[in-house]
Amino acid sequence: MIFWIIVGLIAGVVAKLVVPGDDPGGFVITTLLGVAGAIVAGFLASLIGIGGGGAIWTIIIATIGAVILLVIYRISLKGLSTRRGIGNEDRGVPLSPRGQPRTGKSSAEYDVFISYRRDRGVEAARLIANALKEHRLRTFLDVDELGAGHFDEALLETITNTPSFVVLLTPQALDRADEQDWLRQEISQAIKVDRNVVPIMWPEFGFPEPQTLPEDIRALRTYQGVSYSYEFFDAMINRLLRYLR
């Protein structure tokens, strides 16, 4: 038994080197997979008449078995995580300003909706969207997803079904917030359905006086935001990620 444990440990370590990655259970799983691989592979090798080659041969056969079991183990874990929706567990449950869990649909197609004014924010919006996608956040950007000039109920529904709402506040972004203004409608919808709203504010941006803002977006002033910085873009994205998780 000690022999198989030693062989299994060696086979498990080699298998982890061949197929690197993090696995729940760590050292214990490594050893168990190695032992199981050694036993199963040794048994199969004896059945087909290629066993009995000494300790080195046993370790080689055991390693092959451990690699196969490790791959099967990871595929099984991935399938289980997909069924249970665990792929985003490190992000946590977004909270509303009142500290209550948000009610975003678990079947949401996106994680983040980016709202902006096209006349001044389109390039920054694309940079931010690409950075978030690199961190595996499914990001909605209307010029990529819907095409230029498109605004209708489908867009509002996307905001409703997306847990986080990022709005780019470029200079004078809120100075023309009439009822038909699409930026106002997007912000209003995000606040109304209690999304995780994160403003990104340009250095030259300033909030208008509260009484001059439409009532449906007045609460935007109370959300904790991020200062936009092209020079320190990565640091800005890292801070944004903390608000999105």
N, C-alpha and C positions, 0 to 999 in steps of 0.2 A: 504493500500500500504506500509506503514512504517513497518507493521507487517511482510509482505513478504520479505522486504529488510533485516530486522533483522534476520529472519529465514534463508534467503538465504545466508547472510554473515556467520552465524554460520555453516550452512551446507557446504558452500564452504571451510571454514577453516578446518573443520573436514575431508572433502574429500581430501584436500591437504595433511593432515597428514596420511590418509589411503593410498593415492597414491602419494607419494612425487615425486618432480621433478620440473624443471624450465619450465615455460610456458610464451610465449609472452603475454604481457598485464598485468602480475602480479596481483596486488590487484583487478583491474577492472574486469579481466577475472574470478578471483576467485568469486567475488560477483555476476557477471552475470550468471555464471554456477550454483552457489548456488540458486539464485532466479529462474532460469529456471528449475533447478532440483526440487525445492520445488513446483512450479506450476504444472509441468508435473506429478511428482510423486503423488502430492495431488489429481490431477484430476483422475489419473488412480486408486488410492486407493479408491476414492469415487465410481468409476464405479464398482469395484469388491466387494464393501461393507466392506472395512476395514479402512475407514476414520473415522473422528470424535473422535479420541482418545485423544484429548487435545494437549497442546503445545509441550510436550515432544515427543508424538507420531508423531506430525507434523514434528518436527526437525529430527527424525529418518528417516521418509519417505523421507524428503527433502534431507537428507545426502545420502541416497541410490541413489536417482535420480541424485544428483550432482556428485557422484562417477562415475556413468554410463556415464554421459555427459562428464566428464573430460577424461575418457578413450577413448571415441569416438573422442573427440577433439584432443587428442594426436596422435591417429592413423591417423586421417585426415591430421594433420600437417606432420607426418612422410612420408605419401604417397606423399604429395605435394612436400616436400623437395627432395624426391627421383626422382620425375619426373623432377624437375628443376635442379638437380645436386647440391643442396645446402649443401650436407653433409660435404664439405671441405671448407666452406666459411671463417673459421677463418684462413686458411692458406694464403689467398690472392692470387694474380697472380704473379708468379715468374718473375723477371726481368733479362734481360741479362746484361752483364757488361756495355752496352751502355745505360741502363735505359729503354729499350723498353720492352713491354710485350712479353713473350715468346709465341711460337705458338704450344705448346704441344697439342695433341688431347684431347678433352674433354672426349673421350671414353677410355682413357688410363687405362690399367688394373692395373698398378702400379703407386705409387707416387715417389718411390726412387729406383734407381739401384745402387747396391754396386759392385765396381770393386776392385780387389786385386790380389796379387800374392799368389797362394796356398801354396808355400813352406814356407811362413813366416806369412801370414795374415789370414788363414782360420778361426782359432779360434776367433780372434778379429772380423772378419767379421760376424760371427754368433752371437757374443755378441751384436754387434752394431745393426744387423738386428732385433734381438729379442727385443732390447730396443725400436727401432723405431716402431715395431709392437705393443708394449704396448701403444704407443701414437697414435695408430690407423692410422699409415702410412703404406700403402701397399708396402712392400719392396721386391725387387727382389734380390735373391742370387742364383747364378747359380748352386751351388752344391745341393741346395734344389729343384730348379725349373727345371733344365735341366739334371742333372746328371754329374758326374765327366768326365772331358775330352771333353765336348761338346762345340764346337765353330763353328758357321756358320752364315749365313745371318739372321736367326731368332733372334740371339742374338743382332746383330746390329739394327734390326728393333725394338726390345724391348727398346734399348737405345733411339732410335728416338722417340718412343711413351711414354717415361717416363719423366716427367717434371724435376726431379732432379737426378743428377749423383754424387755419393759419391765415391771417389777413395782413397784407403788406401795406403799411401806412407810409406811403411816399409823401413828399411835401404837398400840402393842400389836398390830400386825398379825400378829406371829408368836407371840403368847402362847398361842394355842389350836390348835397345829399337830398335831392327831391324824391318824390314817391316813385318815379319811374327809373330812378338811377339803379343800375344793376348791382353796383357795389353795396349800396344801402340795402337792397333786397337780400343779398347774400348774407350780410352781417346780421340783419334783422332775423332771418331764418335761423341762423346758427344760435343766436341768443334765445329765440323763442323755443327751440327744441332742446336747449340746454346742452349744447356741444361743449367740448373742451376748447375754448377760444383762446388763442395765443396771438396777440398782435406783434408784428415785427416793425419797429418804428425807425424811420430814417433820422439821421441827426438833425435835419432841417425841419422835420415834422413837428407840429404842435397841435394839441387838441383844441378845437374851438371851445368857446365858453359853453358850459353845460346847457344853458337855456337856449343856445342857438342850435344845438343838435336835435334832430328828430327824436321823439320819445322812445321809439322802438329800437334805436341803436345807442341811446345815451349811456347804457350800462357798459359799453365798450371801454369807457375810461377806467372802469374798476378792475379790469382783467390784468393780471401780471404779464408783462411782455418782455420782448428781447430787443436790444438795440442793434440795428443793422450795421455791419461793418464789412466792407470789401477787403480791407487790409487784414483783418483778423477773422476771416470768413470761417475757418475751421472751428475756432473757439466759439463763434456765434452759433454754429450748427450744433456743437456739443451742448451748449446751454439750451438751445431749442429742444433738443432730444430729451433733456431732463423734464421739460414741461409736457412733452408728448407721451412719456412713459408712466 
